[in-house]
Amino acid sequence: MAKSAKRLNASAGRAKRPLNAGAGIESAPEKAPIGRPPLEEKARRTIMVRVLTSKAEYAEMLKAAEAAGVGISTWMRVVALKEARRGPGAV
């Protein structure tokens, strides 16, 4: 019988013990969750609004968003809310 086969047979009858089953070994402290904390229910944005535009309209809105230093979704939300809060007949 080869040496590696003898080694396998010899270890087959032994019971394996868990890695942390030693005297004086304590479990690691629980880590804090990673990531940002969840938003309050009223602050969550869960509704998606799709808007169809032409290429020219999209380019115009993208240029305005970049000039404002925000993404196009944020820019569209801010502009739409500003207009909505002006009152009826604003458009």
Residue frames as a rotation matrix with the C-alpha (Angstrom) as fourth column:
MET 1
0.587 0.810 0.000 0.00
0.810 -0.587 0.000 0.00
0.000 0.000 -1.000 0.00
ALA 2
-0.084 -0.606 0.791 1.33
0.531 -0.699 -0.479 3.46
0.844 0.380 0.380 -0.84
LYS 3
-0.806 -0.318 -0.500 2.19
0.589 -0.352 -0.727 5.93
0.055 -0.880 0.471 1.91
SER 4
-0.837 0.525 0.151 -0.60
-0.504 -0.849 0.161 8.34
0.213 0.059 0.975 0.89
ALA 5
-0.011 0.855 -0.519 -3.19
-0.245 0.500 0.830 5.54
0.969 0.136 0.204 1.04
LYS 6
-0.269 -0.149 -0.952 -1.96
0.796 0.522 -0.306 4.52
0.542 -0.840 -0.022 4.53
ARG 7
-0.987 -0.129 -0.095 -2.24
0.160 -0.833 -0.529 8.14
-0.010 -0.538 0.843 5.65
LEU 8
-0.486 0.873 0.025 -5.84
-0.653 -0.383 0.653 8.35
0.580 0.301 0.757 4.38
ASN 9
0.117 0.527 -0.842 -6.81
0.190 0.820 0.539 5.10
0.975 -0.223 -0.005 6.09
ALA 10
-0.560 -0.416 -0.717 -5.20
0.757 0.095 -0.646 6.13
0.336 -0.905 0.262 9.37
SER 11
-0.985 0.166 -0.042 -7.08
-0.137 -0.911 -0.390 9.44
-0.103 -0.378 0.920 9.50
ALA 12
-0.511 0.842 -0.174 -10.43
-0.180 0.094 0.979 7.95
0.841 0.531 0.104 8.41
GLY 13
-0.033 0.524 -0.851 -11.31
0.733 0.592 0.336 6.68
0.680 -0.612 -0.404 11.88
ARG 14
-0.778 -0.326 -0.538 -10.55
0.618 -0.554 -0.558 9.92
-0.116 -0.766 0.632 13.73
ALA 15
0.400 0.914 -0.062 -13.33
0.907 -0.405 -0.114 12.30
-0.129 -0.011 -0.992 14.63
LYS 16
-0.399 -0.491 0.775 -12.81
0.608 -0.774 -0.177 15.78
0.686 0.401 0.607 13.31
ARG 17
-0.052 0.372 -0.927 -13.13
0.896 -0.393 -0.208 18.58
-0.442 -0.841 -0.313 15.81
PRO 18
0.828 0.431 0.359 -14.32
0.548 -0.759 -0.352 22.08
0.121 0.488 -0.864 14.93
LEU 19
0.058 -0.865 0.499 -11.64
0.552 -0.389 -0.738 24.67
0.832 0.318 0.454 14.24
ASN 20
-0.139 -0.071 0.988 -12.66
-0.512 -0.848 -0.133 26.82
0.848 -0.525 0.081 17.22
ALA 21
0.829 0.508 -0.234 -12.95
-0.114 0.563 0.819 23.91
0.547 -0.652 0.524 19.68
GLY 22
-0.148 -0.931 -0.333 -9.80
0.489 0.224 -0.843 24.73
0.859 -0.288 0.423 21.62
ALA 23
0.313 0.194 -0.930 -9.33
0.945 -0.166 0.283 25.86
-0.100 -0.967 -0.235 25.18
GLY 24
-0.193 -0.400 -0.896 -9.18
0.499 -0.826 0.261 29.62
-0.845 -0.397 0.359 25.59
ILE 25
-0.910 -0.067 0.410 -10.44
0.404 -0.369 0.837 30.47
0.095 0.927 0.362 22.11
GLU 26
-0.317 0.817 -0.481 -13.17
0.230 -0.426 -0.875 33.09
-0.920 -0.388 -0.054 22.16
SER 27
0.195 0.451 0.871 -15.48
0.967 0.061 -0.248 33.93
-0.165 0.891 -0.424 19.30
ALA 28
-0.776 -0.498 0.386 -14.77
0.591 -0.788 0.171 37.14
0.219 0.361 0.906 17.40
PRO 29
-0.547 0.605 -0.579 -16.80
0.141 -0.615 -0.776 40.22
-0.825 -0.506 0.251 18.33
GLU 30
0.206 0.730 0.652 -19.82
0.871 0.167 -0.462 40.87
-0.447 0.663 -0.601 16.14
LYS 31
-0.826 -0.546 0.139 -19.06
0.534 -0.681 0.501 43.38
-0.179 0.488 0.854 13.38
ALA 32
-0.248 0.715 -0.653 -21.22
-0.157 -0.695 -0.702 46.38
-0.956 -0.072 0.285 12.64
PRO 33
0.453 0.470 0.757 -23.30
0.660 0.394 -0.640 46.10
-0.599 0.790 -0.132 9.43
ILE 34
-0.694 -0.719 -0.038 -21.67
0.441 -0.466 0.767 47.53
-0.569 0.515 0.641 6.33
GLY 35
-0.464 0.501 0.731 -23.40
0.733 -0.247 0.634 50.16
0.498 0.830 -0.252 4.20
ARG 36
-0.814 0.212 0.541 -25.56
-0.337 -0.930 -0.143 53.14
0.473 -0.299 0.829 4.86
PRO 37
-0.807 0.581 0.106 -28.43
0.140 0.362 -0.921 52.90
-0.574 -0.729 -0.374 7.33
PRO 38
-0.429 0.713 0.555 -31.91
0.893 0.242 0.380 52.48
0.137 0.659 -0.740 5.83
LEU 39
-0.877 0.192 0.441 -33.88
-0.117 -0.974 0.192 55.65
0.467 0.117 0.877 5.05
GLU 40
-0.660 0.746 0.083 -37.05
-0.166 -0.037 -0.986 56.55
-0.732 -0.665 0.148 6.91
GLU 41
-0.255 0.649 0.716 -40.22
0.777 0.578 -0.247 55.39
-0.575 0.494 -0.652 5.16
LYS 42
0.719 0.625 -0.304 -41.23
0.357 -0.708 -0.609 58.92
-0.596 0.330 -0.732 4.08
ALA 43
0.236 -0.723 -0.650 -37.76
-0.616 -0.628 0.475 59.63
-0.751 0.288 -0.594 2.61
ARG 44
-0.436 -0.410 0.801 -37.60
0.246 0.802 0.544 56.50
-0.866 0.434 -0.249 0.42
ARG 45
-0.135 0.354 -0.925 -38.06
-0.905 -0.425 -0.031 56.92
-0.404 0.833 0.378 -3.31
THR 46
-0.507 0.001 0.862 -39.80
-0.007 1.000 -0.005 53.82
-0.862 -0.009 -0.507 -4.57
ILE 47
0.604 0.772 0.200 -41.81
0.282 0.029 -0.959 55.05
-0.746 0.635 -0.200 -7.57
MET 48
-0.606 -0.783 0.145 -40.17
0.386 -0.130 0.913 55.12
-0.696 0.609 0.381 -10.99
VAL 49
0.546 0.723 -0.424 -41.48
-0.032 -0.488 -0.872 57.54
-0.837 0.490 -0.244 -13.62
ARG 50
-0.322 -0.610 0.724 -40.54
0.752 0.300 0.587 56.88
-0.575 0.733 0.362 -17.24
VAL 51
0.420 0.365 -0.831 -40.41
-0.165 -0.870 -0.465 59.81
-0.892 0.333 -0.305 -19.65
LEU 52
0.259 -0.290 0.921 -40.04
0.903 0.410 -0.125 59.54
-0.342 0.865 0.368 -23.40
THR 53
0.413 -0.202 -0.888 -37.99
-0.175 -0.974 0.141 62.26
-0.894 0.097 -0.438 -25.06
SER 54
0.969 -0.245 0.017 -36.40
0.042 0.095 -0.995 62.93
0.242 0.965 0.102 -28.41
LYS 55
0.265 -0.952 -0.152 -32.61
0.942 0.289 -0.169 62.75
0.205 -0.098 0.974 -28.75
ALA 56
-0.282 -0.346 0.895 -32.49
0.300 -0.918 -0.261 66.55
0.911 0.195 0.362 -28.92
GLU 57
0.586 0.569 0.576 -34.60
-0.401 -0.414 0.817 66.96
0.704 -0.710 -0.015 -25.76
TYR 58
0.882 -0.300 -0.363 -32.47
0.466 0.673 0.574 64.40
0.072 -0.676 0.734 -23.92
ALA 59
-0.066 -0.967 0.244 -29.26
0.876 -0.174 -0.450 66.16
0.478 0.184 0.859 -24.94
GLU 60
-0.078 0.122 0.989 -30.67
-0.108 -0.988 0.113 69.50
0.991 -0.098 0.091 -23.76
MET 61
0.852 0.449 0.270 -31.72
-0.326 0.052 0.944 68.07
0.409 -0.892 0.191 -20.37
LEU 62
0.655 -0.685 -0.318 -28.41
0.745 0.656 0.122 66.23
0.125 -0.317 0.940 -19.96
LYS 63
-0.231 -0.741 0.630 -26.47
0.562 -0.631 -0.536 69.44
0.794 0.230 0.562 -20.64
ALA 64
0.223 0.406 0.886 -28.56
-0.463 -0.756 0.463 71.30
0.858 -0.514 0.020 -18.03
ALA 65
0.980 0.140 -0.143 -28.06
0.036 0.576 0.816 68.50
0.197 -0.805 0.560 -15.47
GLU 66
0.277 -0.956 -0.102 -24.30
0.907 0.295 -0.301 68.48
0.317 -0.009 0.948 -16.02
ALA 67
-0.241 -0.321 0.916 -24.20
0.142 -0.945 -0.294 72.27
0.960 0.060 0.273 -15.66
ALA 68
0.541 0.526 0.656 -26.03
-0.595 -0.311 0.741 71.90
0.594 -0.791 0.145 -12.33
GLY 69
-0.481 -0.856 0.192 -23.58
-0.780 0.317 -0.540 69.21
0.401 -0.409 -0.819 -11.23
VAL 70
-0.199 0.486 0.851 -26.18
-0.613 0.616 -0.495 66.47
-0.764 -0.620 0.176 -10.76
GLY 71
-0.867 -0.022 0.497 -27.37
0.287 0.794 0.536 63.41
-0.406 0.607 -0.682 -12.64
ILE 72
-0.829 0.558 0.039 -30.20
-0.226 -0.397 0.889 63.69
0.512 0.728 0.455 -15.10
SER 73
-0.164 0.801 -0.576 -32.67
0.666 0.521 0.534 61.85
0.728 -0.296 -0.619 -12.83
THR 74
-0.291 -0.006 -0.957 -32.00
0.878 -0.399 -0.265 64.23
-0.380 -0.917 0.121 -9.94
TRP 75
-0.965 -0.103 -0.243 -32.19
0.007 -0.931 0.365 67.23
-0.264 0.350 0.899 -12.24
MET 76
-0.622 0.783 -0.031 -35.52
0.022 0.058 0.998 66.10
0.783 0.620 -0.053 -13.73
ARG 77
-0.057 0.606 -0.793 -36.98
0.916 0.348 0.201 65.41
0.398 -0.715 -0.575 -10.26
VAL 78
-0.523 -0.217 -0.824 -35.91
0.652 -0.724 -0.223 68.82
-0.549 -0.655 0.520 -8.90
VAL 79
-0.981 0.144 -0.128 -37.19
-0.193 -0.751 0.632 70.73
-0.005 0.645 0.764 -11.94
ALA 80
-0.448 0.865 -0.225 -40.49
0.261 0.367 0.893 68.82
0.855 0.342 -0.390 -12.03
LEU 81
-0.072 0.406 -0.911 -41.10
0.993 0.118 -0.026 69.35
0.097 -0.906 -0.411 -8.30
LYS 82
-0.793 -0.256 -0.553 -40.27
0.338 -0.940 -0.049 73.05
-0.507 -0.225 0.832 -8.58
GLU 83
-0.861 0.507 -0.040 -42.85
-0.277 -0.402 0.873 73.42
0.426 0.763 0.486 -11.37
ALA 84
-0.248 0.802 -0.544 -45.43
0.565 0.576 0.591 71.31
0.787 -0.160 -0.596 -9.52
ARG 85
-0.240 0.093 -0.966 -45.09
0.950 -0.182 -0.254 73.45
-0.200 -0.979 -0.045 -6.40
ARG 86
-0.995 -0.096 -0.007 -45.66
0.090 -0.955 0.282 76.67
-0.034 0.280 0.959 -8.34
GLY 87
-0.376 0.927 -0.021 -49.30
-0.257 -0.126 -0.958 75.74
-0.890 -0.355 0.286 -8.58
PRO 88
0.135 0.539 0.831 -51.86
0.668 0.570 -0.478 74.85
-0.732 0.620 -0.283 -11.24
GLY 89
0.925 0.301 0.231 -51.44
0.358 -0.493 -0.793 76.25
-0.124 0.816 -0.564 -14.72
ALA 90
0.429 -0.837 -0.339 -47.69
-0.208 -0.457 0.865 76.72
-0.879 -0.300 -0.370 -14.32
VAL 91
-0.400 -0.635 0.661 -46.77
0.460 0.484 0.744 74.90
-0.792 0.602 0.099 -17.53
